[in-house]
Amino acid sequence: VCPAGWQKGKKGMKADPQGVAEYLAEEADKL
């Protein structure tokens, strides 16, 4: 799953609550 604002080469995220939480924990400072 590609989150809004995703750019090619950036990490995608898994389509489940834990995957989303992990993605946000890693990427929140870049949004």
mmCIF file of the N, C-alpha and C atoms, coordinates in Angstrom:
data_MODEL
# 
_entry.id   MODEL 
# 
loop_
_atom_site.group_PDB 
_atom_site.id 
_atom_site.type_symbol 
_atom_site.label_atom_id 
_atom_site.label_alt_id 
_atom_site.label_comp_id 
_atom_site.label_asym_id 
_atom_site.label_entity_id 
_atom_site.label_seq_id 
_atom_site.pdbx_PDB_ins_code 
_atom_site.Cartn_x 
_atom_site.Cartn_y 
_atom_site.Cartn_z 
_atom_site.occupancy 
_atom_site.B_iso_or_equiv 
_atom_site.pdbx_formal_charge 
_atom_site.auth_seq_id 
_atom_site.auth_comp_id 
_atom_site.auth_asym_id 
_atom_site.auth_atom_id 
_atom_site.pdbx_PDB_model_num 
ATOM 1  N N  . VAL A 1 1  ? 0.856  -1.190 0.000  1.00 0.00 ? 1  VAL A N  1 
ATOM 2  C CA . VAL A 1 1  ? 0.000  0.000  0.000  1.00 0.00 ? 1  VAL A CA 1 
ATOM 3  C C  . VAL A 1 1  ? 0.884  1.229  0.000  1.00 0.00 ? 1  VAL A C  1 
ATOM 4  N N  . CYS A 1 2  ? 0.547  2.200  -0.821 1.00 0.00 ? 2  CYS A N  1 
ATOM 5  C CA . CYS A 1 2  ? 1.314  3.440  -0.870 1.00 0.00 ? 2  CYS A CA 1 
ATOM 6  C C  . CYS A 1 2  ? 0.515  4.544  -0.185 1.00 0.00 ? 2  CYS A C  1 
ATOM 7  N N  . PRO A 1 3  ? 1.064  5.132  0.855  1.00 0.00 ? 3  PRO A N  1 
ATOM 8  C CA . PRO A 1 3  ? 0.350  6.207  1.538  1.00 0.00 ? 3  PRO A CA 1 
ATOM 9  C C  . PRO A 1 3  ? 0.286  7.479  0.703  1.00 0.00 ? 3  PRO A C  1 
ATOM 10 N N  . ALA A 1 4  ? -0.605 8.371  1.068  1.00 0.00 ? 4  ALA A N  1 
ATOM 11 C CA . ALA A 1 4  ? -0.711 9.657  0.378  1.00 0.00 ? 4  ALA A CA 1 
ATOM 12 C C  . ALA A 1 4  ? 0.620  10.381 0.457  1.00 0.00 ? 4  ALA A C  1 
ATOM 13 N N  . GLY A 1 5  ? 1.041  10.987 -0.627 1.00 0.00 ? 5  GLY A N  1 
ATOM 14 C CA . GLY A 1 5  ? 2.299  11.717 -0.643 1.00 0.00 ? 5  GLY A CA 1 
ATOM 15 C C  . GLY A 1 5  ? 3.507  10.820 -0.847 1.00 0.00 ? 5  GLY A C  1 
ATOM 16 N N  . TRP A 1 6  ? 3.267  9.534  -1.091 1.00 0.00 ? 6  TRP A N  1 
ATOM 17 C CA . TRP A 1 6  ? 4.366  8.595  -1.297 1.00 0.00 ? 6  TRP A CA 1 
ATOM 18 C C  . TRP A 1 6  ? 5.141  8.957  -2.551 1.00 0.00 ? 6  TRP A C  1 
ATOM 19 N N  . GLN A 1 7  ? 6.442  8.772  -2.488 1.00 0.00 ? 7  GLN A N  1 
ATOM 20 C CA . GLN A 1 7  ? 7.279  8.992  -3.661 1.00 0.00 ? 7  GLN A CA 1 
ATOM 21 C C  . GLN A 1 7  ? 8.028  7.716  -3.967 1.00 0.00 ? 7  GLN A C  1 
ATOM 22 N N  . LYS A 1 8  ? 8.271  7.470  -5.241 1.00 0.00 ? 8  LYS A N  1 
ATOM 23 C CA . LYS A 1 8  ? 8.981  6.262  -5.639 1.00 0.00 ? 8  LYS A CA 1 
ATOM 24 C C  . LYS A 1 8  ? 10.310 6.172  -4.904 1.00 0.00 ? 8  LYS A C  1 
ATOM 25 N N  . GLY A 1 9  ? 10.604 5.006  -4.389 1.00 0.00 ? 9  GLY A N  1 
ATOM 26 C CA . GLY A 1 9  ? 11.840 4.812  -3.655 1.00 0.00 ? 9  GLY A CA 1 
ATOM 27 C C  . GLY A 1 9  ? 11.650 4.876  -2.149 1.00 0.00 ? 9  GLY A C  1 
ATOM 28 N N  . LYS A 1 10 ? 10.561 5.482  -1.705 1.00 0.00 ? 10 LYS A N  1 
ATOM 29 C CA . LYS A 1 10 ? 10.288 5.510  -0.270 1.00 0.00 ? 10 LYS A CA 1 
ATOM 30 C C  . LYS A 1 10 ? 9.601  4.220  0.134  1.00 0.00 ? 10 LYS A C  1 
ATOM 31 N N  . LYS A 1 11 ? 9.677  3.923  1.414  1.00 0.00 ? 11 LYS A N  1 
ATOM 32 C CA . LYS A 1 11 ? 9.069  2.709  1.922  1.00 0.00 ? 11 LYS A CA 1 
ATOM 33 C C  . LYS A 1 11 ? 7.561  2.778  1.827  1.00 0.00 ? 11 LYS A C  1 
ATOM 34 N N  . GLY A 1 12 ? 6.957  1.680  1.392  1.00 0.00 ? 12 GLY A N  1 
ATOM 35 C CA . GLY A 1 12 ? 5.511  1.576  1.427  1.00 0.00 ? 12 GLY A CA 1 
ATOM 36 C C  . GLY A 1 12 ? 5.093  1.147  2.823  1.00 0.00 ? 12 GLY A C  1 
ATOM 37 N N  . MET A 1 13 ? 3.824  0.835  2.981  1.00 0.00 ? 13 MET A N  1 
ATOM 38 C CA . MET A 1 13 ? 3.388  0.363  4.287  1.00 0.00 ? 13 MET A CA 1 
ATOM 39 C C  . MET A 1 13 ? 2.449  -0.814 4.122  1.00 0.00 ? 13 MET A C  1 
ATOM 40 N N  . LYS A 1 14 ? 2.420  -1.653 5.131  1.00 0.00 ? 14 LYS A N  1 
ATOM 41 C CA . LYS A 1 14 ? 1.536  -2.814 5.102  1.00 0.00 ? 14 LYS A CA 1 
ATOM 42 C C  . LYS A 1 14 ? 0.120  -2.358 5.393  1.00 0.00 ? 14 LYS A C  1 
ATOM 43 N N  . ALA A 1 15 ? -0.831 -3.033 4.759  1.00 0.00 ? 15 ALA A N  1 
ATOM 44 C CA . ALA A 1 15 ? -2.235 -2.645 4.910  1.00 0.00 ? 15 ALA A CA 1 
ATOM 45 C C  . ALA A 1 15 ? -2.865 -3.326 6.118  1.00 0.00 ? 15 ALA A C  1 
ATOM 46 N N  . ASP A 1 16 ? -2.283 -3.106 7.269  1.00 0.00 ? 16 ASP A N  1 
ATOM 47 C CA . ASP A 1 16 ? -2.882 -3.578 8.512  1.00 0.00 ? 16 ASP A CA 1 
ATOM 48 C C  . ASP A 1 16 ? -2.505 -2.593 9.611  1.00 0.00 ? 16 ASP A C  1 
ATOM 49 N N  . PRO A 1 17 ? -3.220 -2.591 10.712 1.00 0.00 ? 17 PRO A N  1 
ATOM 50 C CA . PRO A 1 17 ? -2.971 -1.559 11.742 1.00 0.00 ? 17 PRO A CA 1 
ATOM 51 C C  . PRO A 1 17 ? -1.534 -1.522 12.237 1.00 0.00 ? 17 PRO A C  1 
ATOM 52 N N  . GLN A 1 18 ? -0.920 -2.677 12.432 1.00 0.00 ? 18 GLN A N  1 
ATOM 53 C CA . GLN A 1 18 ? 0.460  -2.664 12.919 1.00 0.00 ? 18 GLN A CA 1 
ATOM 54 C C  . GLN A 1 18 ? 1.406  -2.116 11.858 1.00 0.00 ? 18 GLN A C  1 
ATOM 55 N N  . GLY A 1 19 ? 1.188  -2.488 10.606 1.00 0.00 ? 19 GLY A N  1 
ATOM 56 C CA . GLY A 1 19 ? 2.026  -1.970 9.531  1.00 0.00 ? 19 GLY A CA 1 
ATOM 57 C C  . GLY A 1 19 ? 1.907  -0.460 9.412  1.00 0.00 ? 19 GLY A C  1 
ATOM 58 N N  . VAL A 1 20 ? 0.699  0.050  9.535  1.00 0.00 ? 20 VAL A N  1 
ATOM 59 C CA . VAL A 1 20 ? 0.484  1.496  9.480  1.00 0.00 ? 20 VAL A CA 1 
ATOM 60 C C  . VAL A 1 20 ? 1.180  2.173  10.655 1.00 0.00 ? 20 VAL A C  1 
ATOM 61 N N  . ALA A 1 21 ? 1.048  1.607  11.837 1.00 0.00 ? 21 ALA A N  1 
ATOM 62 C CA . ALA A 1 21 ? 1.677  2.195  13.022 1.00 0.00 ? 21 ALA A CA 1 
ATOM 63 C C  . ALA A 1 21 ? 3.192  2.220  12.870 1.00 0.00 ? 21 ALA A C  1 
ATOM 64 N N  . GLU A 1 22 ? 3.768  1.140  12.363 1.00 0.00 ? 22 GLU A N  1 
ATOM 65 C CA . GLU A 1 22 ? 5.220  1.088  12.170 1.00 0.00 ? 22 GLU A CA 1 
ATOM 66 C C  . GLU A 1 22 ? 5.657  2.105  11.127 1.00 0.00 ? 22 GLU A C  1 
ATOM 67 N N  . TYR A 1 23 ? 4.895  2.199  10.040 1.00 0.00 ? 23 TYR A N  1 
ATOM 68 C CA . TYR A 1 23 ? 5.234  3.159  8.998  1.00 0.00 ? 23 TYR A CA 1 
ATOM 69 C C  . TYR A 1 23 ? 5.213  4.578  9.554  1.00 0.00 ? 23 TYR A C  1 
ATOM 70 N N  . LEU A 1 24 ? 4.156  4.920  10.268 1.00 0.00 ? 24 LEU A N  1 
ATOM 71 C CA . LEU A 1 24 ? 4.043  6.272  10.809 1.00 0.00 ? 24 LEU A CA 1 
ATOM 72 C C  . LEU A 1 24 ? 5.147  6.559  11.815 1.00 0.00 ? 24 LEU A C  1 
ATOM 73 N N  . ALA A 1 25 ? 5.509  5.576  12.610 1.00 0.00 ? 25 ALA A N  1 
ATOM 74 C CA . ALA A 1 25 ? 6.575  5.773  13.586 1.00 0.00 ? 25 ALA A CA 1 
ATOM 75 C C  . ALA A 1 25 ? 7.885  6.118  12.883 1.00 0.00 ? 25 ALA A C  1 
ATOM 76 N N  . GLU A 1 26 ? 8.135  5.507  11.733 1.00 0.00 ? 26 GLU A N  1 
ATOM 77 C CA . GLU A 1 26 ? 9.385  5.748  11.013 1.00 0.00 ? 26 GLU A CA 1 
ATOM 78 C C  . GLU A 1 26 ? 9.328  6.988  10.136 1.00 0.00 ? 26 GLU A C  1 
ATOM 79 N N  . GLU A 1 27 ? 8.169  7.273  9.572  1.00 0.00 ? 27 GLU A N  1 
ATOM 80 C CA . GLU A 1 27 ? 8.074  8.303  8.541  1.00 0.00 ? 27 GLU A CA 1 
ATOM 81 C C  . GLU A 1 27 ? 7.427  9.605  9.004  1.00 0.00 ? 27 GLU A C  1 
ATOM 82 N N  . ALA A 1 28 ? 6.909  9.659  10.218 1.00 0.00 ? 28 ALA A N  1 
ATOM 83 C CA . ALA A 1 28 ? 6.148  10.827 10.664 1.00 0.00 ? 28 ALA A CA 1 
ATOM 84 C C  . ALA A 1 28 ? 6.951  12.117 10.533 1.00 0.00 ? 28 ALA A C  1 
ATOM 85 N N  . ASP A 1 29 ? 8.244  12.061 10.814 1.00 0.00 ? 29 ASP A N  1 
ATOM 86 C CA . ASP A 1 29 ? 9.062  13.278 10.741 1.00 0.00 ? 29 ASP A CA 1 
ATOM 87 C C  . ASP A 1 29 ? 9.294  13.739 9.312  1.00 0.00 ? 29 ASP A C  1 
ATOM 88 N N  . LYS A 1 30 ? 8.994  12.912 8.320  1.00 0.00 ? 30 LYS A N  1 
ATOM 89 C CA . LYS A 1 30 ? 9.217  13.267 6.918  1.00 0.00 ? 30 LYS A CA 1 
ATOM 90 C C  . LYS A 1 30 ? 7.960  13.786 6.248  1.00 0.00 ? 30 LYS A C  1 
ATOM 91 N N  . LEU A 1 31 ? 6.803  13.642 6.916  1.00 0.00 ? 31 LEU A N  1 
ATOM 92 C CA . LEU A 1 31 ? 5.541  14.050 6.294  1.00 0.00 ? 31 LEU A CA 1 
ATOM 93 C C  . LEU A 1 31 ? 5.299  15.547 6.445  1.00 0.00 ? 31 LEU A C  1 
# 
